[in-house]
Amino acid sequence: MAANAKSFLADAGYGEQELDANSALMELDKGLRSGKLGEQCEAVVRFPRLFQKYPFPILINSAFLKLADVFRVGNNFLRLCVLKVTQQSEKHLEKILNVDEFVKRVFSVIHSNDPVARAITLRMLGSMASIIPERKNAHHSIRQSLDSHDNVEVEAAIFAAANFSAQSKDFAAGICNKISEMIQGLATPVDLKLKLIPILQHMHHDASLASSSRQLLQQLVTSYPSTKMVIVTLHTFTLLAASSLVDIPKQIQLLLQYLQNDPRKAVKRLAIQDLKLLANKTPHTWSRENIQALCESALHTPYDSLKLGMLSVLSVLSGTIAIKQYFSTAPGTAATTARSFDLVKLAQECCYHNNRGIAAHGVRILTNISASCQEKDLLPLEQDAVFGLEALLVLCSQDDSPGAQATLKITLTCMVKLVKCRPHLSQSVVESLLTQLHSAQDAARILMCHCLAAIAMQLPVLADGMLGDLMDLYKLIGRSATDKKQELLVSLATVIFVSSQKALSSEIKTVIKQQLENASNGWTAYRIARQASRMGNHDMARELYQSLLTQVASEHFYFWLNSLKEFSHAEQCLTGLQEDNYSSALSCIAEALKSYHKGIASLTAASTPLNPLSFQCGFVKLRIDLLQAFSQLICTCNSLKTSPPPAIATTIAMTSGNDLQRCGRISNQARMKHSMEEFRNLATRYGELYQASFDADSATLRNVELQQQSCLLISHAIEALILDPESANFQEYSSNGTAHVESEYERRMMSVFNHVLEEVESLNRKYAPVSYLASNTCLCNAVIALLKVPLSFQRYFFQKLQSTSIKLALSPSPRNPAEPIAVQNNQQLALKVEGVVQHGSKPGLFRKIQSVCLNVSSVLQSKSGQDYKIPIDNMTNEMEQRVEPHNDYFSTQFLLNFVILGTHNITVESSVIDSNGIVWKTGPKTTIFVKSLEDPYSQQVRLQQQQGQPPSQQQQQRTAYSRF
């Protein structure tokens, strides 16, 4: 968590950051001006770190101009250092504001007499191609240098030509003939031709250019049959086809032709590598004949290395749409249909191969076929897949080498996939895993436990009878404190928590605690407690958190553990709830709330500026408010019992046309309505928490969604049973089934939702209008049923695997944040908003930013001057723009009007839109103040009017114009 927290730096004011950036730049500038070469080089190589820390254009522009000066006047070693810095900081190049000046300083070295200096300059220009794609002087220099007699300069020109060809259509079209002449020319050495050919992969800007490049490559591959030449040409061929898209089917056929006919293993390996690239990129372009040809090659090849490569291509294709095309019924003879099963024959043959990699790809193909193809004649493949997986499991679990572990991972992944698609196979798969656990190596046991937990999360297949085996294994782990043993303790405990769907027995708790005391450290105990909290075993979690309280060095960690202990105790209080016993339910909720309030105080104390625990605090506060709302609802239902409505309440309601009269007294009506609104408000707040959790994993988001749905369910039940039974609509609340249930917690919650909906619907239909007694009982039982499901604290509560933050900079910005920016009321303020997206160690793990939505609004804080009647449209500014970040940077501008004199508060708020189009309210929110001042001419006219002097004709015309 510490590593992830580092990226969420406390966001200091932009002015302070600018000061730090300037001082850092001045420090490096001092090094650049030093007379010692070592100090100059050290200063140059520290620039990428500076760009990473302060990624805004003002600093980057200044820094690159300084580097360009060093490049212009320094020696070749300094130039090489500047080149490396430029290549490392490629994503910051577009933030250079004075591109012309930067290029001018760098380009001046191209006229040097030193070929090495010219070569470094060419590489520098090539590295900058993204910002100067159409610079004709750069194009001309590259063309000239391709004819140089110095090899270093020619190689640099080839590098620059490749980069410019990728960026510029004009340059690519112009250089294509030159490249083809050099490649076909007899004077060009072969090693230079090998370096020139890859440039042709960038000739994809239009169809004619791609076609001419393809013809040239076709000539080369036949004219130069040497191994190196064929390999380079074929690979360039493939990359060109992958970029231009139109020639991919032809390229697949060409590669298959070389795979089948060329006797050289190096060429075959290259063909397999390129086929895999095309299989990943465009699986839909593979025809049935292509797959069949690849299967035949794999069946007939005597070399295991080539067979492994071909099977890796087929295993990629088997997980895509291509496999459905392969098995689809095609018009043709019976022979054709029979041959279409060569893939199956190959996979079955390879499942028991003595090479582990080949066997792994064989079972993966069978698994993918079983998962995606539902045809009856393919159903027997399920058993083949299971037997192959079990054989590999036995083989790999005894071996702790890295290769065996990699194969075991593939095997276990296939097991999870197969069980998910074919639930009836789960029992045999789980039994084979449990049997093998006892004899496996520790590294394999850890992976097998992960697999068991993944299967058990999807399907309740781990029966209580299997717990005995797991507990025996837990006792046998031994007293070793190695990392593998610690990891195995956590993995096995996770499987035990998943398999024991209800509360853990005291015997299991004792065994786990004894083992932790004997062979574990505090970190292992914390991880096991964390898993217990995720699986809803709060009694076990509370005891473990309690034991860890005295083992931490920091008070922040102490408060964090103390808060977790209190939350676990609070949830443990709710496990004693019983239906129809509402007084004990109220006391249980009160006890839980007491612990929750203690916990939230500790949680607040555990937060730091670098790790504010905002999601955790928000989630717990909502849980507290939800428990209070549940308690209030039970109290309201009880009050209806103690003061029931009169016998003629239904008649009064029908006469008056007010259904709320059926509740009896006005206070009861108001309470029920207030309770319904409170649950709807809670649902809205859960929705806001969901929107603010961009970095959360899917299980955490689903958990928040379930809490939101429980609030909506209760509010719907109140409305349907008491407030408005006539217009209750059950269709929109009906469940979509449990096909995509990912955890036991979700399964139990969905079961409660369905049960409550059925109860409410049956009461509404059978006993319309519903009696107050039946409706109260139904509501209270619904609350108790929801609370009896142990709450799951999901991963994001404890751990951030992805971290994303946005840093905004506004210009103009005041030196002092409290000081307003002065603007005349007849002018518009151009507000420039720049932003940088900052990532943690795993960017885009769960979702990626597609675009950033910037919302600018202004509010008048205080007026100055006379109170004129001004249209409401002129009083506020509300604008929204969407920008797509490029290399994690974005900028845009807003034009704002401030017609009313006074101080205005401008708020800029950012939210992100992911690749699915979902909006996430990530923030941040930045505020600046603007003071709108009266323009001098209007002020002069107003003063003259006040003194009673009529304005001149010219002034009248000017006033009308200025108003217009």
C-alpha positions, 0 to 999 in steps of 0.5 A: 500500500505504501508504494501505491500511496506514494502516487497520491501525493498531497496536492500542494497549491500550484504556486508552491509546486511552481516554486519547487520546480523553479528551484529544482530547475535552477539547481540543474541549470547550475550543473549545466553551466559548470566547467566540469564535464562530469557535473554537466553530464550528471545534471543532464541525466537528472532531467527525466526525474524532474519531468516526472515530478513536475510534468507541466509545460512551463518547466518542460519547455524551459528545461528542453531549451536549456538541453538544446543549448547544451546540445548545440555547444557541448561535445559529442558525449554531452550530445549523446546524454541529451539524446538519451534524455530526449528518448526517455522523455518522449511523452513530454515532447509535445509540451514544448511550447517554443518548438521552432527555437528548440529545433533551431538550436538542435538542427544547427549541429547538422552542418558540423564537419564531424560525422558523429555529431551529425549522426547524433543530431539525426537520431535527435531529430528522429526522436523528435519526429512526433512534434516535427513530422512535416519539417522539410529541412529535417526531411532533406537532411535525412535524405542527404545523410542516407547517401553518406560514406560514414556508416554511423551517419547512415545508420542514424539516418535510417533510424530517423527515416523510420521514425519520420515515416511512421509520423509523416505521410508526405515523408513516407511517400517521398522516401519510399522510392529512395529506400527501394533504390538503395535496397535493390542497388548492387552497391548497397551492402547486405547488412545495410539492406537488412537495416533499410527493409524494416522502414517499409513497415511504416508505408501504410498511410494510404492503399497505393503506398502500402501496395507498392511497398508490398510488391517490393517486399514480394520481389525481395523475398524471392530475389534474396532467399538467404535466411537473414533476408527472408526473416527480416522481409517476412517480418516487415511484410507482417507488420505492414499487413497488420498496420494496413489491415487489408492484406492480412488474409494474404499474409496469413497464407504466405506465412503458412506457405513458408511454414509448410514448404521452407525447410529452414527452422529459423524461417519456420520459427519466424513464420510461427511468431508472426502468425501468433501476432496476427492471431492476437491482432485479427483472429476474425480474419482466419479462415477455416482453411488457414486453421486446418493448414496449421493443424496439419503442419502441427500433426506432421512436424517431427520437432517439438519446438515447432509443434509447441509454437504452432500449438501456441498459435492454435491455443490463442485462436481457440479462445476467439471467434475463429474457433466458432468459424472452424466448427461451424457447419460448412457446405461440403462433402463428408470428408471435409466435415471429418477433416475439420476435427483435425484440431480436436485430434491434435489437442487430444494427442498433445494432452499427454505429450512428454513436453509440458508446454505442448501438453498445456497448450493441448488442454487449453485448446480442449478447454476453450473448445468445451467452453465456447462450442455447445454442439452435441458431438463436441460434448465428449471433449469435456471429459478429455479436457478434465482427464488432461488437466488432472494428468498435468496437475499430477505432473506439475505439482511434484516439480517446483521448477519455474517451467513446471509452475508456469505450466501449472498456472495454465492448467489451473486457469483452464480448470477455473474456466471449465468449471465456470462454463460447465458447473457439473464438472466442478465436483470431480475437479475439486476432488482431484485438487484436494487429493493432490494437495497433500503430496504437492510441493509448497509452491504448487500448493499455493497456486492450487489453493488459489484455484480452489478459492476461485472455484468455490467463490463461483460455486458452493462446491466445497462441502463441510466434509472436505474441511477435514482434509484442509484442516489436516493439511493446515496442521501438517504445514509445520513450524517453518517460517519460510516465505512459501510456508507463510504464503501457504498459510494464507492461501489455505486459510482463504480456502477454509473461509470460503468453504465454511459458508456459515460461522467457523467452528471453535475447533477450526478457529483453535487450529488456525490460531495455534498454527499462527502462533507457531509458525507465522509473523504478524504480516501473515496473521494480518493477511489471514484476518483480512481474508476473514473480513472479506469472506464475512468470518468477522469473529475470527477477524476480530480476534486476529486484529486484537492480537495484532494491536500490540505488534505494530510500531506506528500509531497510524497502524495501531488505529487502523487495526483498532478500527478493523477490530471494531468493525468486525465486532460490530458485524459480529453483533449482527449475526445473532439476529432472529426473525420476529424478535424485533426488540433483540434486533434493535439491541443488536443494531444499537450494539453494532452502531456503538462499535462502528462509532468507535471504529470510525473515530479510530479510522479517522485517526489512522488517515494521513495526508498521503493516505486519506482513507477516503473510500474506507471512511465513506463506506463505513459512514454509509454503513452506520447511516444504513444501520440507523435507518434500519433501526428507525424503520423497525421502531416506526413499525413497532410504533404502528403496532402500539398505536394501530390505525382505527378499523375504519382507516381503509374507508377514510383513505378511500373516501378522502383519496389519500392512501396515507390515511391507512397508516393511522395517525399523521405522525406514522404517515410522516415517519414512513414517508421520511424513512422511505426518503432516507433509504432513497437518499442512502442509495444515492450516496452509495451511487456517489461512492461508486462513481468516486471509486475509479480505482476499485476492483470489480468485486468491491464495486459490486459490493457497493452496488449490492448495498445500494440495491438493498436501500432501493429494495427497502424503499420500494417495499415501504412504498408498495406495502404502505404508502402507494400500493396501487401504483407499485411496479414490480417489473423494474425491481425483478431480478435478472437471475444469478447467472453472473454471481461472483461470490457467496456474499453476492449469492446470499444477498441476491437470494434475500432480494428475491425472497423479499420481492416475492413476499412484498408482491404476494402480499400486495396481490393477495391481500390488497389493501395490505393490513398494517400488521402484515406489512410491518412484519414483512418490512421488519423481516426484510431488514433482519434478513438483509442484516443476517448476511455477514458484510464483506469488506472487499479488497479495495477497503484494504488494498489499492492495486491501481491508483490514478490521480489528476493534477490540475493547473489553472492559468492565470493563477494568483500568487496567493490562493486567497487573492482574486484575479482582476478582470474588467466587466466588459472583457472575457477571461480566458481560463486555461486548464492544464492537467496531468494524469498520474498513475501508480505501478499498475496503470489501467489494471481495472479500467483506463481513462478514455477522456477527461470531463472538465466542468467550470462554474462560477458563482457570485460571492459579493456584489459591488456597485449598484444593484442593476437588474441583470438577466440570470444568464449573465450571473453564472457561468456553467461550461463543460468540455471533454478532452482526451489526454495524450501521453497523460497530458491534456489542456483546454480553454474556457471563455468566462463572462463577469458582467456583474461587478464583484467577487466571483468564485470559479470552480473547476472540477474534473471527472474521468470517462473510461473506455466503456463511456462510464463517468467517474467523479474522481476529482480534483476540484480547484477554486480561484477567485475573480474580481470583476471591475468596472471598465474606465469608460463606463465608470466615467459615463456613470460619474458624469450622469451622477453629476448631471452632465449629459454625455456628448453625441460621440459618447452616446454612440459609444455607449450604445456600441459598448452595450451592443 
